[in-house]
Amino acid sequence: MTHSDTANNTVEGSKNLLTDGIQVGPAKSDHFGGLNIPQENEFSVRSALLDDAVIMESIEREAFPGVIPLSRISRDITRNNGLYLNAVRRWRLDEKNFKSRLMIATKAEKEDSRFLARVRRSVNQYFLDYINPPRLPPDYIAGFVGLWFVLNEAHVVVIGLREVDRRKGVGELLFISAIEQALVNNSKVVTLEVRRSNDVAIELYRKYGFQKVGLRIRYYSDNGEDAVIMTTPPIQNDDFKDHLFNLTKQHAEKWGWVGRPGYSGPMNTGA
């Protein structure tokens, strides 16, 4: 998906994550023709906790190998004008049997066959996991999205997914949730950067009304690739909200409805 290097010129604002906020998603059963209510998706979206940071940083390393510097998620989770949301589900029984440090290793780190990497895994598994195991979050995290609120703008700084959870609608779900929270926080527009070569992500953003408005030359630190700057039209307009509602409904019909801040299911409007 997209990843932005840490921004330097940020105006401090405030975040307003409402647990029963606006309903721009499918909030009533008659939105789905009465009985044709989508099934519930196994994932839900919640705000990130400090205890989530160790897993989120692992996901970031996996999603953006070679990008330096990576964001300091443990710091950014608590920033005044920032908001991080996680796509989560319950831990499965077989996952609970894994050692803690194996759960925070990336796919590449688990498969690294070099001698020192094998030694490190053995030390982690047979020693460090017993002496000082990392604290894991209460549920499995598939991916996350980060937002910074700057004046009247919501800026998507990162969307990261585990490789095994791609092509399940999770990335789009996080993107929907980010836009919903931008609406709740009375932002006027949503902006982001995306790699110039990432045609799949660019098409997704276009679907949600984003347009290309500029370039950041040699923006990405791993290969010097340019970033395309994209922004929405005014999101508080009824036309944009209707468009978002229709896309959210389509996502629910394809992947199942998802509980998230401001939306607890087709039969629970939060009103």
N, C-alpha and C positions, 0 to 999 in steps of 0.2 A: 504494500500500500504506500503511504506517504510518510516521510520522516523529515522534520525540520531540525536543523542545527539550532542549538540554544540561542534564542534572541537576546540581544543586549539592551535595546532601547524599549523598555516596557514601562508603561504608566500603571501604577498600582491602582487597582479597582476593587471590586468586591464580587463575590459569587453568591448565588442565591439558589441552591439546589433544593427545589421544592418536592417533597414526597407526594404531594397531591396537586401537582401543577396543572398546566393547561393540557387539554386532551386533543392533541393533534393526531394521535394514532386511533386505531379502530376501537372506540370505547363502548359501543352499545351493540347488542346482539342484532338489532335490525340493520346495522351497517353491513351485515353478512347475509341478509335475506332470512332472518329468523333462525331456522334450524341449521343453516349452513355455516356454522361457526367453526373456524379453523381449530385444529388441535393445538394444545400448548406445546411450544418448543422446549427442549430440555434445558436451554440456556435462559438466563435472565440477566438483567443489567443492574448493577448497583454502583454506588460511589466507592472509590478506592479507599482502603484503609492503610495505615502505616505498615501493618503486618503483611500487606500484599506486596510490598516493595521488592522483596527478594525474588519473588516469582516474576513480577513485572519486568525487572531488570534482566532476568534470564530470557524472557520472551523478546525483549528489545535486542539483546545480543544475537538471538537466533534470527530475528526478522531483518536486522540491519548489520550483517557482518561487515566489518571493515570501516564502518562509519565512526569517526572520532571528531569531537567528543560525543559520547552518548549522554543523554540527559540524566540529571541526578533526580531520579524519581522520588526517592525518599524525601528530598527537599521540596520538589515541585508539588507533591500531594498536598502539602500544608501551606502553600503560598496563597496569599490573600485573594489574588485575582486569577487563580488557577482552579481547574476542575478536572479530575480524572475519573473515568467510568470504566468498569470492568465487566466483560461478559463472563458469567460464571455458571457453573452447574455443581451438583453434588459430586463429591469424591466417589469413585467406584471402588468396590472392595479390593480388586487386584491392585489398584493404584495406591491404596493405603499400605500395602505390603512393601512398597518400595522404600528404600532408605531415603532420608530427607535430602541429602546432598545430590542424590541421583535425580530427584524431582526438579532441582533448580539448574541442572546441567542442560545445555542445548543439545540438539540432535548431533551437531558436529562434534561437540565435546564428548558425547557418549561414544561416538564411532571413531574417535581419534586413536589410531593404532600405534602411534609412536611410543617408544619405551617410557619416556617421562610422563606421558599422558596416562599410560596404563598404571604406572606407579602412583600417580596422583589419585586416580580412581580407587585404587586399593587402600590407600591411606584414608581417603574419605569414608569408604564403606566400612572398614574394619577398625578404625580408630576415631576419627573426628566425629562421625555420626553418633558415637556413644559418649564422647567427652563433651562436645559442644554442638549438638544438632541445631540447625537453623530452624527458626519458628516458621511453620507453614501457615498459610491463610486457612480460614474455616471451610472454604470451598475451592474447587478446581477453577483456575482462571485460564480461559482460552485466548483472550486478547484484551486490549485496552485502547482507549482513546483519550488524548489529553487536549484540553481547551485552555486558552488564556483569554481573559476578557480585558480589552484595552480600549478605553473610552467607550464608544458605541459599537465596537467591533468585537466579534468572537473569532479567535484565530485557532484553527486546528493545528496543533504543533506536532502531533504524532498519532498514528494508528498502527498498532502492532499486533500480529497474530502468530500463534504457534503454527508451525507448518502442518501438523496433523489436523488442525481445525479449520483449514482453508477450504473453500468451495462448499461451505455449509450455511452461507448467508450471514456469518457472524460479523464479518467486516462491515457489511452494509448495515446490519443491525446497530453496530456501534456508531456508525456515521449518522443514522437516523436519530439515535439518542443524543448525539452531540448537537444536531440542529435543533432538536426539541428544547434542550437546555439553553441554547442561545436565545430561543424565543422566550422562554421563561424569564431569562435575565434581561429582557428588553433590549437585546442587541439589535442593531439596525441591519447589519450584514454579517456574513460568515466568510472568512478568507482562509486560504491555505496555500502551501507550496507543494509541488509534485514534480518528480523527475520528468524531464522533457521526453524521455524514452518510454515512460510508463503509460502506454496507450490504454490499457485496461482500466487503470485508476482514473485517467482523464475522462474516459467515456462514462464511468460511474458518476463522476462529479458533474459532468454535463447533464446527465439524466436528472440530477437534483437541482438543476438551474444554474450551476456555476459556469462562468465564462472566463476565458483567458484575458488577463488585463496587463500582463507584463512578464518580464524575465528577470531572474537573478543569475547573473553570469558566474559560472564555476562555483556554484553554491554548495555542492556536496563534496565533503572532504575526502571520500574514498577514491573517487575517480575524476573529480573536477567537473562533473556534469552540471549543466544548467538546470535551474528550477523554473517551472512555469508557475506564475502567480495567478490564482483563480479566486473569484469572488462571486457571491450571489447578488441578485437584485435585492431590493429592500424586503427583508423576510417578514416584517410585520404586516405586509399587504395581504389582503384576503386571497388574491390570486396565488401567491406563493404558498400560503397555508393550505389552500385547497389542493394544490399540486403535491405538497408534502403528504397530506392526508391520503391521497389516492395511491401514492407510491408506498406508503406505510401499509395500506390495506393490501396491496399486491404482494408485498413482502410477507405479510402474515398468511395470506392464502397459499403462498408457495412453501414457506418454511415453518408455519405455525406461529401463533401469537406469543409474544414475549413480554413478561413482566419487567418493568423498568420504572425509573423515577417518574411519577405522574401518571402511570398506567399499570393497573394491577389485574387486567384481564377483561374480556368482552362483557362479562356480567357485572364488573365492578368499575364504575366510572370514576371513583374517587371523589364524586361530587358531594 
